[in-house]
């Protein structure tokens, strides 16, 4: 299951991402916000704690630029959050880094580009290559 959350700067784009997940019959949980002014670290935490405890497989976080969400998300052990503004980065985030959180900028991306980035991220599997697995293990060591 995919968890989706945003702050007020990402609220409009969250609607398009939820629409995409619904169209593709991908199970998701909306962890907020409802458009009110909020602090993004709180919403990053909801998603990341859910990934850590196994409630969610992956997450999508949206704030004004995606920067704050990515910084906050990467403070949680086991989270590999990547800010993506193009499809190639989204592909590489999954294929090489096994990114489990996609961060998007609600004020920096149009809804259709964001949907294409999200589709790419959702559809790209981790390569499983030894070199990439080794590097992910090295990153996991940093969490300890």
N, CA, C and O atoms as a GROMACS GRO file, in nm:
protein
  576
    1UNK      N    1   0.085  -0.118   0.000
    1UNK     CA    2   0.000   0.000   0.000
    1UNK      C    3   0.090   0.124   0.000
    1UNK      O    4   0.196   0.127   0.062
    2UNK      N    5   0.044   0.224  -0.070
    2UNK     CA    6   0.114   0.352  -0.081
    2UNK      C    7   0.050   0.453   0.014
    2UNK      O    8  -0.072   0.467   0.016
    3UNK      N    9   0.131   0.522   0.092
    3UNK     CA   10   0.081   0.631   0.176
    3UNK      C   11   0.111   0.762   0.105
    3UNK      O   12   0.219   0.780   0.050
    4UNK      N   13   0.016   0.853   0.108
    4UNK     CA   14   0.032   0.984   0.046
    4UNK      C   15   0.004   1.090   0.151
    4UNK      O   16  -0.094   1.082   0.225
    5UNK      N   17   0.092   1.191   0.158
    5UNK     CA   18   0.070   1.302   0.251
    5UNK      C   19   0.128   1.429   0.192
    5UNK      O   20   0.215   1.426   0.105
    6UNK      N   21   0.079   1.541   0.243
    6UNK     CA   22   0.125   1.670   0.194
    6UNK      C   23   0.112   1.774   0.303
    6UNK      O   24   0.049   1.752   0.406
    7UNK      N   25   0.172   1.888   0.278
    7UNK     CA   26   0.140   2.006   0.357
    7UNK      C   27   0.054   2.095   0.269
    7UNK      O   28   0.014   2.055   0.160
    8UNK      N   29   0.024   2.215   0.315
    8UNK     CA   30  -0.062   2.306   0.240
    8UNK      C   31  -0.005   2.340   0.102
    8UNK      O   32  -0.081   2.362   0.008
    9UNK      N   33   0.128   2.345   0.088
    9UNK     CA   34   0.190   2.376  -0.041
    9UNK      C   35   0.178   2.264  -0.143
    9UNK      O   36   0.197   2.286  -0.262
   10UNK      N   37   0.148   2.144  -0.096
   10UNK     CA   38   0.134   2.030  -0.186
   10UNK      C   39  -0.007   1.979  -0.199
   10UNK      O   40  -0.032   1.879  -0.267
   11UNK      N   41  -0.102   2.046  -0.133
   11UNK     CA   42  -0.239   1.996  -0.128
   11UNK      C   43  -0.302   1.980  -0.266
   11UNK      O   44  -0.362   1.876  -0.294
   12UNK      N   45  -0.291   2.078  -0.353
   12UNK     CA   46  -0.354   2.069  -0.486
   12UNK      C   47  -0.295   1.953  -0.566
   12UNK      O   48  -0.369   1.879  -0.631
   13UNK      N   49  -0.164   1.938  -0.561
   13UNK     CA   50  -0.100   1.829  -0.636
   13UNK      C   51  -0.135   1.693  -0.578
   13UNK      O   52  -0.146   1.595  -0.652
   14UNK      N   53  -0.154   1.685  -0.447
   14UNK     CA   54  -0.194   1.557  -0.386
   14UNK      C   55  -0.322   1.506  -0.450
   14UNK      O   56  -0.338   1.385  -0.469
   15UNK      N   57  -0.413   1.596  -0.483
   15UNK     CA   58  -0.537   1.554  -0.548
   15UNK      C   59  -0.512   1.482  -0.679
   15UNK      O   60  -0.577   1.382  -0.710
   16UNK      N   61  -0.418   1.533  -0.758
   16UNK     CA   62  -0.386   1.469  -0.886
   16UNK      C   63  -0.319   1.332  -0.865
   16UNK      O   64  -0.345   1.238  -0.940
   17UNK      N   65  -0.234   1.322  -0.765
   17UNK     CA   66  -0.166   1.196  -0.737
   17UNK      C   67  -0.266   1.092  -0.688
   17UNK      O   68  -0.258   0.975  -0.727
   18UNK      N   69  -0.358   1.132  -0.604
   18UNK     CA   70  -0.463   1.040  -0.558
   18UNK      C   71  -0.551   0.996  -0.674
   18UNK      O   72  -0.592   0.881  -0.682
   19UNK      N   73  -0.580   1.088  -0.763
   19UNK     CA   74  -0.657   1.055  -0.883
   19UNK      C   75  -0.583   0.948  -0.965
   19UNK      O   76  -0.645   0.852  -1.010
   20UNK      N   77  -0.453   0.965  -0.983
   20UNK     CA   78  -0.372   0.867  -1.057
   20UNK      C   79  -0.375   0.730  -0.989
   20UNK      O   80  -0.395   0.629  -1.055
   21UNK      N   81  -0.355   0.727  -0.858
   21UNK     CA   82  -0.356   0.600  -0.786
   21UNK      C   83  -0.492   0.532  -0.799
   21UNK      O   84  -0.500   0.410  -0.815
   22UNK      N   85  -0.598   0.610  -0.791
   22UNK     CA   86  -0.734   0.557  -0.804
   22UNK      C   87  -0.755   0.500  -0.944
   22UNK      O   88  -0.809   0.390  -0.959
   23UNK      N   89  -0.714   0.575  -1.048
   23UNK     CA   90  -0.727   0.528  -1.187
   23UNK      C   91  -0.655   0.396  -1.209
   23UNK      O   92  -0.702   0.311  -1.284
   24UNK      N   93  -0.543   0.379  -1.143
   24UNK     CA   94  -0.461   0.259  -1.161
   24UNK      C   95  -0.493   0.149  -1.060
   24UNK      O   96  -0.425   0.047  -1.056
   25UNK      N   97  -0.596   0.169  -0.980
   25UNK     CA   98  -0.638   0.071  -0.879
   25UNK      C   99  -0.524   0.033  -0.785
   25UNK      O  100  -0.509  -0.084  -0.748
   26UNK      N  101  -0.445   0.131  -0.747
   26UNK     CA  102  -0.336   0.109  -0.653
   26UNK      C  103  -0.386   0.146  -0.513
   26UNK      O  104  -0.428   0.259  -0.491
   27UNK      N  105  -0.383   0.052  -0.421
   27UNK     CA  106  -0.428   0.083  -0.285
   27UNK      C  107  -0.342   0.192  -0.222
   27UNK      O  108  -0.219   0.191  -0.233
   28UNK      N  109  -0.409   0.286  -0.156
   28UNK     CA  110  -0.337   0.396  -0.093
   28UNK      C  111  -0.409   0.442   0.033
   28UNK      O  112  -0.528   0.416   0.052
   29UNK      N  113  -0.334   0.511   0.117
   29UNK     CA  114  -0.391   0.576   0.235
   29UNK      C  115  -0.355   0.723   0.227
   29UNK      O  116  -0.240   0.758   0.203
   30UNK      N  117  -0.453   0.807   0.248
   30UNK     CA  118  -0.432   0.951   0.251
   30UNK      C  119  -0.404   0.992   0.394
   30UNK      O  120  -0.494   0.989   0.479
   31UNK      N  121  -0.281   1.030   0.422
   31UNK     CA  122  -0.239   1.069   0.557
   31UNK      C  123  -0.248   1.220   0.580
   31UNK      O  124  -0.193   1.271   0.677
   32UNK      N  125  -0.318   1.292   0.491
   32UNK     CA  126  -0.338   1.435   0.511
   32UNK      C  127  -0.239   1.517   0.432
   32UNK      O  128  -0.152   1.462   0.364
   33UNK      N  129  -0.248   1.643   0.440
   33UNK     CA  130  -0.339   1.727   0.515
   33UNK      C  131  -0.463   1.756   0.429
   33UNK      O  132  -0.474   1.710   0.315
   34UNK      N  133  -0.554   1.830   0.487
   34UNK     CA  134  -0.676   1.866   0.417
   34UNK      C  135  -0.675   2.003   0.354
   34UNK      O  136  -0.780   2.058   0.321
   35UNK      N  137  -0.556   2.061   0.338
   35UNK     CA  138  -0.543   2.191   0.276
   35UNK      C  139  -0.513   2.304   0.373
   35UNK      O  140  -0.473   2.413   0.332
   36UNK      N  141  -0.531   2.278   0.502
   36UNK     CA  142  -0.501   2.380   0.603
   36UNK      C  143  -0.349   2.396   0.618
   36UNK      O  144  -0.272   2.308   0.583
   37UNK      N  145  -0.309   2.509   0.671
   37UNK     CA  146  -0.167   2.538   0.692
   37UNK      C  147  -0.114   2.444   0.801
   37UNK      O  148  -0.164   2.445   0.913
   38UNK      N  149  -0.013   2.364   0.767
   38UNK     CA  150   0.043   2.265   0.860
   38UNK      C  151   0.196   2.264   0.848
   38UNK      O  152   0.254   2.327   0.760
   39UNK      N  153   0.258   2.191   0.938
   39UNK     CA  154   0.404   2.175   0.938
   39UNK      C  155   0.438   2.042   0.870
   39UNK      O  156   0.396   1.936   0.916
   40UNK      N  157   0.514   2.049   0.762
   40UNK     CA  158   0.543   1.929   0.682
   40UNK      C  159   0.613   1.817   0.758
   40UNK      O  160   0.588   1.701   0.725
   41UNK      N  161   0.701   1.843   0.858
   41UNK     CA  162   0.764   1.729   0.926
   41UNK      C  163   0.664   1.633   0.991
   41UNK      O  164   0.688   1.512   0.997
   42UNK      N  165   0.553   1.686   1.038
   42UNK     CA  166   0.450   1.601   1.100
   42UNK      C  167   0.395   1.501   0.998
   42UNK      O  168   0.372   1.385   1.032
   43UNK      N  169   0.373   1.546   0.876
   43UNK     CA  170   0.313   1.460   0.774
   43UNK      C  171   0.416   1.364   0.714
   43UNK      O  172   0.382   1.253   0.675
   44UNK      N  173   0.540   1.407   0.705
   44UNK     CA  174   0.646   1.316   0.664
   44UNK      C  175   0.657   1.203   0.766
   44UNK      O  176   0.674   1.086   0.729
   45UNK      N  177   0.645   1.237   0.892
   45UNK     CA  178   0.653   1.137   0.998
   45UNK      C  179   0.543   1.034   0.991
   45UNK      O  180   0.568   0.915   1.013
   46UNK      N  181   0.422   1.077   0.961
   46UNK     CA  182   0.310   0.982   0.951
   46UNK      C  183   0.340   0.874   0.846
   46UNK      O  184   0.317   0.756   0.870
   47UNK      N  185   0.391   0.917   0.732
   47UNK     CA  186   0.420   0.823   0.624
   47UNK      C  187   0.541   0.737   0.659
   47UNK      O  188   0.536   0.615   0.643
   48UNK      N  189   0.646   0.798   0.705
   48UNK     CA  190   0.771   0.724   0.731
   48UNK      C  191   0.757   0.625   0.845
   48UNK      O  192   0.811   0.515   0.838
   49UNK      N  193   0.686   0.663   0.950
   49UNK     CA  194   0.661   0.567   1.059
   49UNK      C  195   0.577   0.450   1.009
   49UNK      O  196   0.597   0.337   1.052
   50UNK      N  197   0.484   0.477   0.920
   50UNK     CA  198   0.403   0.370   0.862
   50UNK      C  199   0.483   0.276   0.774
   50UNK      O  200   0.456   0.155   0.771
   51UNK      N  201   0.581   0.328   0.703
   51UNK     CA  202   0.669   0.242   0.624
   51UNK      C  203   0.756   0.159   0.719
   51UNK      O  204   0.774   0.039   0.698
   52UNK      N  205   0.809   0.223   0.821
   52UNK     CA  206   0.897   0.153   0.916
   52UNK      C  207   0.825   0.039   0.988
   52UNK      O  208   0.885  -0.065   1.014
   53UNK      N  209   0.698   0.058   1.021
   53UNK     CA  210   0.627  -0.048   1.094
   53UNK      C  211   0.556  -0.148   1.002
   53UNK      O  212   0.487  -0.238   1.050
   54UNK      N  213   0.572  -0.130   0.870
   54UNK     CA  214   0.515  -0.225   0.776
   54UNK      C  215   0.372  -0.198   0.733
   54UNK      O  216   0.316  -0.275   0.655
   55UNK      N  217   0.313  -0.090   0.782
   55UNK     CA  218   0.177  -0.055   0.741
   55UNK      C  219   0.173  -0.020   0.593
   55UNK      O  220   0.079  -0.055   0.522
   56UNK      N  221   0.277   0.050   0.547
   56UNK     CA  222   0.285   0.093   0.407
   56UNK      C  223   0.410   0.036   0.342
   56UNK      O  224   0.512   0.015   0.408
   57UNK      N  225   0.400   0.011   0.212
   57UNK     CA  226   0.515  -0.036   0.135
   57UNK      C  227   0.603   0.081   0.092
   57UNK      O  228   0.726   0.076   0.101
   58UNK      N  229   0.538   0.187   0.046
   58UNK     CA  230   0.609   0.306  -0.001
   58UNK      C  231   0.524   0.428   0.028
   58UNK      O  232   0.408   0.418   0.068
   59UNK      N  233   0.586   0.546   0.007
   59UNK     CA  234   0.513   0.670   0.033
   59UNK      C  235   0.540   0.776  -0.070
   59UNK      O  236   0.642   0.775  -0.139
   60UNK      N  237   0.447   0.869  -0.081
   60UNK     CA  238   0.461   0.987  -0.167
   60UNK      C  239   0.433   1.108  -0.079
   60UNK      O  240   0.326   1.119  -0.018
   61UNK      N  241   0.529   1.199  -0.074
   61UNK     CA  242   0.519   1.320   0.008
   61UNK      C  243   0.528   1.443  -0.080
   61UNK      O  244   0.612   1.450  -0.171
   62UNK      N  245   0.442   1.540  -0.055
   62UNK     CA  246   0.436   1.660  -0.138
   62UNK      C  247   0.431   1.784  -0.050
   62UNK      O  248   0.346   1.796   0.037
   63UNK      N  249   0.523   1.874  -0.075
   63UNK     CA  250   0.518   2.007  -0.013
   63UNK      C  251   0.541   2.109  -0.124
   63UNK      O  252   0.536   2.073  -0.241
   64UNK      N  253   0.564   2.232  -0.090
   64UNK     CA  254   0.578   2.334  -0.194
   64UNK      C  255   0.687   2.303  -0.295
   64UNK      O  256   0.665   2.314  -0.416
   65UNK      N  257   0.803   2.265  -0.245
   65UNK     CA  258   0.915   2.232  -0.335
   65UNK      C  259   0.953   2.085  -0.332
   65UNK      O  260   1.023   2.039  -0.422
   66UNK      N  261   0.909   2.013  -0.234
   66UNK     CA  262   0.951   1.874  -0.212
   66UNK      C  263   1.078   1.866  -0.128
   66UNK      O  264   1.113   1.758  -0.080
   67UNK      N  265   1.146   1.978  -0.111
   67UNK     CA  266   1.272   1.979  -0.037
   67UNK      C  267   1.253   1.949   0.111
   67UNK      O  268   1.320   1.862   0.167
   68UNK      N  269   1.162   2.020   0.174
   68UNK     CA  270   1.139   2.000   0.317
   68UNK      C  271   1.095   1.858   0.348
   68UNK      O  272   1.144   1.797   0.444
   69UNK      N  273   1.003   1.805   0.268
   69UNK     CA  274   0.957   1.668   0.290
   69UNK      C  275   1.072   1.569   0.275
   69UNK      O  276   1.084   1.476   0.354
   70UNK      N  277   1.157   1.589   0.175
   70UNK     CA  278   1.267   1.494   0.155
   70UNK      C  279   1.367   1.501   0.271
   70UNK      O  280   1.418   1.398   0.315
   71UNK      N  281   1.394   1.620   0.320
   71UNK     CA  282   1.486   1.633   0.434
   71UNK      C  283   1.426   1.565   0.556
   71UNK      O  284   1.494   1.487   0.623
   72UNK      N  285   1.301   1.594   0.586
   72UNK     CA  286   1.237   1.535   0.703
   72UNK      C  287   1.227   1.383   0.690
   72UNK      O  288   1.257   1.311   0.786
   73UNK      N  289   1.187   1.334   0.576
   73UNK     CA  290   1.169   1.189   0.557
   73UNK      C  291   1.300   1.114   0.576
   73UNK      O  292   1.301   1.006   0.636
   74UNK      N  293   1.408   1.169   0.527
   74UNK     CA  294   1.536   1.099   0.536
   74UNK      C  295   1.595   1.097   0.677
   74UNK      O  296   1.701   1.038   0.697
   75UNK      N  297   1.530   1.158   0.773
   75UNK     CA  298   1.572   1.149   0.913
   75UNK      C  299   1.527   1.018   0.976
   75UNK      O  300   1.575   0.982   1.084
   76UNK      N  301   1.436   0.946   0.911
   76UNK     CA  302   1.383   0.821   0.965
   76UNK      C  303   1.466   0.702   0.916
   76UNK      O  304   1.492   0.691   0.796
   77UNK      N  305   1.507   0.615   1.008
   77UNK     CA  306   1.583   0.497   0.966
   77UNK      C  307   1.507   0.414   0.863
   77UNK      O  308   1.386   0.393   0.874
   78UNK      N  309   1.579   0.368   0.764
   78UNK     CA  310   1.520   0.282   0.661
   78UNK      C  311   1.451   0.356   0.549
   78UNK      O  312   1.406   0.294   0.452
   79UNK      N  313   1.442   0.485   0.559
   79UNK     CA  314   1.376   0.564   0.455
   79UNK      C  315   1.481   0.612   0.355
   79UNK      O  316   1.586   0.664   0.392
   80UNK      N  317   1.449   0.592   0.228
   80UNK     CA  318   1.530   0.642   0.118
   80UNK      C  319   1.437   0.729   0.033
   80UNK      O  320   1.378   0.683  -0.065
   81UNK      N  321   1.425   0.854   0.074
   81UNK     CA  322   1.335   0.950   0.008
   81UNK      C  323   1.413   1.028  -0.096
   81UNK      O  324   1.525   1.073  -0.072
   82UNK      N  325   1.353   1.043  -0.213
   82UNK     CA  326   1.417   1.118  -0.321
   82UNK      C  327   1.322   1.220  -0.379
   82UNK      O  328   1.206   1.190  -0.409
   83UNK      N  329   1.372   1.340  -0.394
   83UNK     CA  330   1.298   1.447  -0.462
   83UNK      C  331   1.320   1.428  -0.611
   83UNK      O  332   1.434   1.426  -0.658
   84UNK      N  333   1.213   1.414  -0.686
   84UNK     CA  334   1.224   1.393  -0.830
   84UNK      C  335   1.145   1.500  -0.905
   84UNK      O  336   1.030   1.530  -0.871
   85UNK      N  337   1.209   1.556  -1.007
   85UNK     CA  338   1.144   1.659  -1.089
   85UNK      C  339   1.142   1.618  -1.236
   85UNK      O  340   1.104   1.697  -1.323
   86UNK      N  341   1.185   1.494  -1.264
   86UNK     CA  342   1.183   1.442  -1.401
   86UNK      C  343   1.170   1.290  -1.395
   86UNK      O  344   1.197   1.229  -1.291
   87UNK      N  345   1.130   1.231  -1.505
   87UNK     CA  346   1.106   1.087  -1.509
   87UNK      C  347   1.235   1.005  -1.499
   87UNK      O  348   1.235   0.898  -1.438
   88UNK      N  349   1.344   1.053  -1.556
   88UNK     CA  350   1.469   0.978  -1.547
   88UNK      C  351   1.514   0.964  -1.402
   88UNK      O  352   1.556   0.857  -1.360
   89UNK      N  353   1.505   1.072  -1.326
   89UNK     CA  354   1.543   1.066  -1.184
   89UNK      C  355   1.452   0.970  -1.108
   89UNK      O  356   1.500   0.896  -1.022
   90UNK      N  357   1.324   0.970  -1.138
   90UNK     CA  358   1.232   0.878  -1.073
   90UNK      C  359   1.267   0.733  -1.106
   90UNK      O  360   1.262   0.646  -1.019
   91UNK      N  361   1.302   0.708  -1.230
   91UNK     CA  362   1.342   0.573  -1.271
   91UNK      C  363   1.469   0.530  -1.196
   91UNK      O  364   1.475   0.419  -1.142
   92UNK      N  365   1.568   0.616  -1.194
   92UNK     CA  366   1.694   0.581  -1.128
   92UNK      C  367   1.676   0.569  -0.976
   92UNK      O  368   1.743   0.487  -0.913
   93UNK      N  369   1.589   0.650  -0.919
   93UNK     CA  370   1.563   0.642  -0.775
   93UNK      C  371   1.514   0.504  -0.736
   93UNK      O  372   1.551   0.452  -0.631
   94UNK      N  373   1.432   0.446  -0.819
   94UNK     CA  374   1.381   0.310  -0.792
   94UNK      C  375   1.483   0.204  -0.836
   94UNK      O  376   1.516   0.114  -0.759
   95UNK      N  377   1.531   0.215  -0.958
   95UNK     CA  378   1.617   0.111  -1.016
   95UNK      C  379   1.750   0.096  -0.941
   95UNK      O  380   1.793  -0.016  -0.914
   96UNK      N  381   1.813   0.206  -0.906
   96UNK     CA  382   1.945   0.203  -0.844
   96UNK      C  383   1.941   0.219  -0.692
   96UNK      O  384   2.022   0.159  -0.621
   97UNK      N  385   1.846   0.300  -0.641
   97UNK     CA  386   1.845   0.334  -0.498
   97UNK      C  387   1.733   0.268  -0.420
   97UNK      O  388   1.727   0.282  -0.298
   98UNK      N  389   1.644   0.197  -0.487
   98UNK     CA  390   1.529   0.134  -0.422
   98UNK      C  391   1.458   0.234  -0.331
   98UNK      O  392   1.420   0.202  -0.218
   99UNK      N  393   1.440   0.356  -0.382
   99UNK     CA  394   1.374   0.462  -0.305
   99UNK      C  395   1.235   0.418  -0.263
   99UNK      O  396   1.157   0.370  -0.345
  100UNK      N  397   1.206   0.435  -0.135
  100UNK     CA  398   1.074   0.395  -0.086
  100UNK      C  399   0.983   0.514  -0.058
  100UNK      O  400   0.868   0.496  -0.018
  101UNK      N  401   1.034   0.635  -0.079
  101UNK     CA  402   0.952   0.755  -0.068
  101UNK      C  403   0.984   0.848  -0.185
  101UNK      O  404   1.100   0.881  -0.210
  102UNK      N  405   0.881   0.889  -0.255
  102UNK     CA  406   0.892   0.988  -0.363
  102UNK      C  407   0.847   1.122  -0.309
  102UNK      O  408   0.739   1.133  -0.251
  103UNK      N  409   0.930   1.224  -0.328
  103UNK     CA  410   0.893   1.360  -0.287
  103UNK      C  411   0.873   1.445  -0.412
  103UNK      O  412   0.950   1.439  -0.507
  104UNK      N  413   0.768   1.524  -0.408
  104UNK     CA  414   0.731   1.609  -0.521
  104UNK      C  415   0.706   1.752  -0.472
  104UNK      O  416   0.669   1.774  -0.357
  105UNK      N  417   0.726   1.847  -0.562
  105UNK     CA  418   0.702   1.987  -0.532
  105UNK      C  419   0.570   2.034  -0.591
  105UNK      O  420   0.553   2.038  -0.713
  106UNK      N  421   0.478   2.070  -0.505
  106UNK     CA  422   0.347   2.116  -0.550
  106UNK      C  423   0.351   2.251  -0.619
  106UNK      O  424   0.261   2.284  -0.697
  107UNK      N  425   0.453   2.330  -0.590
  107UNK     CA  426   0.466   2.463  -0.651
  107UNK      C  427   0.569   2.465  -0.763
  107UNK      O  428   0.589   2.568  -0.826
  108UNK      N  429   0.635   2.352  -0.786
  108UNK     CA  430   0.740   2.348  -0.888
  108UNK      C  431   0.708   2.257  -1.005
  108UNK      O  432   0.775   2.263  -1.108
  109UNK      N  433   0.607   2.172  -0.990
  109UNK     CA  434   0.570   2.077  -1.095
  109UNK      C  435   0.425   2.098  -1.136
  109UNK      O  436   0.338   2.124  -1.052
  110UNK      N  437   0.400   2.085  -1.265
  110UNK     CA  438   0.263   2.081  -1.311
  110UNK      C  439   0.203   1.946  -1.280
  110UNK      O  440   0.276   1.848  -1.263
  111UNK      N  441   0.070   1.937  -1.274
  111UNK     CA  442   0.007   1.811  -1.235
  111UNK      C  443   0.033   1.695  -1.330
  111UNK      O  444   0.046   1.581  -1.286
  112UNK      N  445   0.041   1.722  -1.459
  112UNK     CA  446   0.063   1.610  -1.552
  112UNK      C  447   0.206   1.560  -1.549
  112UNK      O  448   0.228   1.439  -1.558
  113UNK      N  449   0.303   1.650  -1.537
  113UNK     CA  450   0.441   1.604  -1.522
  113UNK      C  451   0.456   1.527  -1.391
  113UNK      O  452   0.521   1.422  -1.388
  114UNK      N  453   0.397   1.576  -1.285
  114UNK     CA  454   0.404   1.505  -1.156
  114UNK      C  455   0.341   1.366  -1.168
  114UNK      O  456   0.391   1.270  -1.109
  115UNK      N  457   0.232   1.355  -1.242
  115UNK     CA  458   0.168   1.225  -1.262
  115UNK      C  459   0.260   1.131  -1.340
  115UNK      O  460   0.270   1.013  -1.306
  116UNK      N  461   0.328   1.181  -1.442
  116UNK     CA  462   0.421   1.098  -1.520
  116UNK      C  463   0.539   1.054  -1.435
  116UNK      O  464   0.582   0.939  -1.443
  117UNK      N  465   0.591   1.145  -1.353
  117UNK     CA  466   0.701   1.110  -1.262
  117UNK      C  467   0.656   1.001  -1.166
  117UNK      O  468   0.728   0.905  -1.141
  118UNK      N  469   0.537   1.017  -1.112
  118UNK     CA  470   0.483   0.920  -1.017
  118UNK      C  471   0.462   0.785  -1.084
  118UNK      O  472   0.495   0.681  -1.027
  119UNK      N  473   0.407   0.785  -1.205
  119UNK     CA  474   0.389   0.659  -1.279
  119UNK      C  475   0.522   0.589  -1.299
  119UNK      O  476   0.533   0.468  -1.279
  120UNK      N  477   0.623   0.665  -1.340
  120UNK     CA  478   0.756   0.606  -1.361
  120UNK      C  479   0.807   0.546  -1.232
  120UNK      O  480   0.857   0.433  -1.232
  121UNK      N  481   0.797   0.619  -1.123
  121UNK     CA  482   0.844   0.572  -0.993
  121UNK      C  483   0.769   0.447  -0.948
  121UNK      O  484   0.830   0.354  -0.896
  122UNK      N  485   0.639   0.445  -0.969
  122UNK     CA  486   0.559   0.329  -0.930
  122UNK      C  487   0.591   0.206  -1.014
  122UNK      O  488   0.591   0.094  -0.963
  123UNK      N  489   0.617   0.226  -1.142
  123UNK     CA  490   0.634   0.116  -1.236
  123UNK      C  491   0.776   0.060  -1.243
  123UNK      O  492   0.798  -0.048  -1.298
  124UNK      N  493   0.872   0.132  -1.190
  124UNK     CA  494   1.011   0.089  -1.201
  124UNK      C  495   1.050   0.002  -1.082
  124UNK      O  496   1.041   0.047  -0.967
  125UNK      N  497   1.093  -0.121  -1.107
  125UNK     CA  498   1.139  -0.204  -0.996
  125UNK      C  499   1.285  -0.176  -0.962
  125UNK      O  500   1.360  -0.120  -1.043
  126UNK      N  501   1.324  -0.215  -0.843
  126UNK     CA  502   1.465  -0.211  -0.804
  126UNK      C  503   1.539  -0.316  -0.887
  126UNK      O  504   1.490  -0.428  -0.903
  127UNK      N  505   1.655  -0.280  -0.939
  127UNK     CA  506   1.729  -0.372  -1.026
  127UNK      C  507   1.779  -0.494  -0.952
  127UNK      O  508   1.789  -0.602  -1.010
  128UNK      N  509   1.811  -0.479  -0.824
  128UNK     CA  510   1.866  -0.590  -0.748
  128UNK      C  511   2.012  -0.619  -0.779
  128UNK      O  512   2.069  -0.714  -0.726
  129UNK      N  513   2.074  -0.537  -0.863
  129UNK     CA  514   2.214  -0.558  -0.898
  129UNK      C  515   2.300  -0.553  -0.772
  129UNK      O  516   2.273  -0.476  -0.679
  130UNK      N  517   2.404  -0.635  -0.770
  130UNK     CA  518   2.491  -0.645  -0.653
  130UNK      C  519   2.547  -0.509  -0.614
  130UNK      O  520   2.550  -0.475  -0.495
  131UNK      N  521   2.591  -0.431  -0.710
  131UNK     CA  522   2.650  -0.301  -0.678
  131UNK      C  523   2.549  -0.208  -0.611
  131UNK      O  524   2.584  -0.135  -0.518
  132UNK      N  525   2.426  -0.211  -0.657
  132UNK     CA  526   2.323  -0.125  -0.597
  132UNK      C  527   2.282  -0.177  -0.459
  132UNK      O  528   2.262  -0.099  -0.366
  133UNK      N  529   2.269  -0.308  -0.447
  133UNK     CA  530   2.235  -0.366  -0.317
  133UNK      C  531   2.343  -0.337  -0.214
  133UNK      O  532   2.313  -0.306  -0.099
  134UNK      N  533   2.468  -0.345  -0.255
  134UNK     CA  534   2.580  -0.316  -0.165
  134UNK      C  535   2.572  -0.171  -0.116
  134UNK      O  536   2.592  -0.144   0.003
  135UNK      N  537   2.544  -0.080  -0.206
  135UNK     CA  538   2.538   0.062  -0.168
  135UNK      C  539   2.419   0.091  -0.076
  135UNK      O  540   2.430   0.173   0.016
  136UNK      N  541   2.308   0.026  -0.101
  136UNK     CA  542   2.191   0.043  -0.014
  136UNK      C  543   2.222  -0.010   0.125
  136UNK      O  544   2.182   0.050   0.225
  137UNK      N  545   2.294  -0.121   0.132
  137UNK     CA  546   2.336  -0.175   0.262
  137UNK      C  547   2.429  -0.077   0.334
  137UNK      O  548   2.421  -0.062   0.455
  138UNK      N  549   2.515  -0.011   0.259
  138UNK     CA  550   2.604   0.089   0.318
  138UNK      C  551   2.523   0.206   0.375
  138UNK      O  552   2.554   0.257   0.482
  139UNK      N  553   2.421   0.248   0.302
  139UNK     CA  554   2.333   0.354   0.351
  139UNK      C  555   2.260   0.309   0.477
  139UNK      O  556   2.247   0.386   0.572
  140UNK      N  557   2.213   0.185   0.478
  140UNK     CA  558   2.144   0.132   0.596
  140UNK      C  559   2.234   0.133   0.718
  140UNK      O  560   2.187   0.154   0.829
  141UNK      N  561   2.361   0.110   0.698
  141UNK     CA  562   2.457   0.116   0.809
  141UNK      C  563   2.462   0.255   0.872
  141UNK      O  564   2.486   0.269   0.992
  142UNK      N  565   2.440   0.357   0.791
  142UNK     CA  566   2.440   0.494   0.843
  142UNK      C  567   2.325   0.519   0.938
  142UNK      O  568   2.331   0.609   1.023
  143UNK      N  569   2.217   0.439   0.926
  143UNK     CA  570   2.102   0.452   1.014
  143UNK      C  571   2.131   0.398   1.154
  143UNK      O  572   2.060   0.431   1.249
  144UNK      N  573   2.234   0.317   1.167
  144UNK     CA  574   2.262   0.253   1.296
  144UNK      C  575   2.348   0.336   1.383
  144UNK      O  576   2.380   0.296   1.495
   0.00000   0.00000   0.00000
